[in-house]
Amino acid sequence: MRGIAPYVALMSHHPPTAKPCPICGKPAEEKTRPFCSRRCADVDLHRWLTGAYAVPAVESDEDGVDEGEGEASGR
């Protein structure tokens, strides 16, 4: 532990740089991080709820059967 102390002291003097708000680009506030305000957080939530944002998914051409799932079902 003795050798770590100087590095911990250096890290505490340099706070991490804040990323900008993903909605408007203003500096993020600690209370509403990663957003700058409650309004931007609500805008982001609205975009998720209305489908403006979507997590990409891989659609298969089959009817819900994964590879190898239906082949050995002799039970």
C-alpha positions in Angstrom: 0.0 0.0 0.0 2.9 2.3 0.6 3.8 2.7 -3.0 0.2 3.5 -4.0 -0.3 6.6 -1.9 1.5 9.1 -4.2 -0.7 8.0 -7.1 -3.9 8.3 -5.2 -2.9 11.8 -4.1 -2.3 12.7 -7.8 -5.6 11.4 -8.9 -7.5 13.4 -6.3 -6.1 16.7 -7.6 -7.4 16.1 -11.1 -11.2 15.6 -11.3 -12.4 13.7 -14.3 -13.5 15.8 -17.2 -17.3 16.0 -17.4 -18.8 14.8 -20.6 -21.3 17.1 -22.2 -25.1 16.5 -21.9 -26.1 14.0 -24.7 -29.2 16.1 -25.5 -28.0 19.7 -25.7 -24.2 19.6 -25.3 -24.0 21.8 -22.2 -21.8 20.6 -19.3 -23.5 17.9 -17.2 -24.6 18.6 -13.7 -23.7 16.2 -10.9 -27.4 16.0 -9.7 -28.7 15.0 -13.1 -25.7 13.3 -14.6 -25.2 12.5 -17.5 -27.6 15.3 -18.4 -27.4 19.0 -17.7 -30.9 19.4 -16.3 -34.1 17.5 -15.4 -35.6 18.7 -18.7 -32.9 17.0 -20.8 -33.3 13.8 -18.8 -37.1 14.0 -19.5 -36.4 14.6 -23.2 -34.2 11.5 -23.3 -36.8 9.4 -21.5 -39.5 10.5 -23.9 -37.3 9.5 -26.9 -36.9 6.0 -25.4 -40.6 5.7 -24.6 -41.8 6.8 -28.1 -39.3 4.5 -29.9 -37.0 7.2 -31.2 -34.2 5.2 -29.7 -34.0 1.5 -30.3 -31.6 -1.2 -29.4 -30.7 -3.0 -32.6 -31.8 -6.7 -32.8 -30.9 -9.4 -35.2 -34.1 -10.9 -36.7 -33.9 -14.5 -37.8 -35.8 -15.8 -40.9 -37.0 -18.8 -38.9 -40.2 -19.0 -36.8 -38.5 -18.6 -33.5 -36.5 -21.8 -33.6 -32.8 -21.4 -32.8 -30.2 -23.4 -34.6 -30.0 -26.9 -33.2 -32.9 -26.4 -30.8 -35.5 -28.6 -32.6 -33.1 -31.2 -34.0 -32.6 -33.5 -31.0 -36.0 -33.3 -29.3 -36.7 -37.0 -29.0 -38.1 -36.7 -25.5 
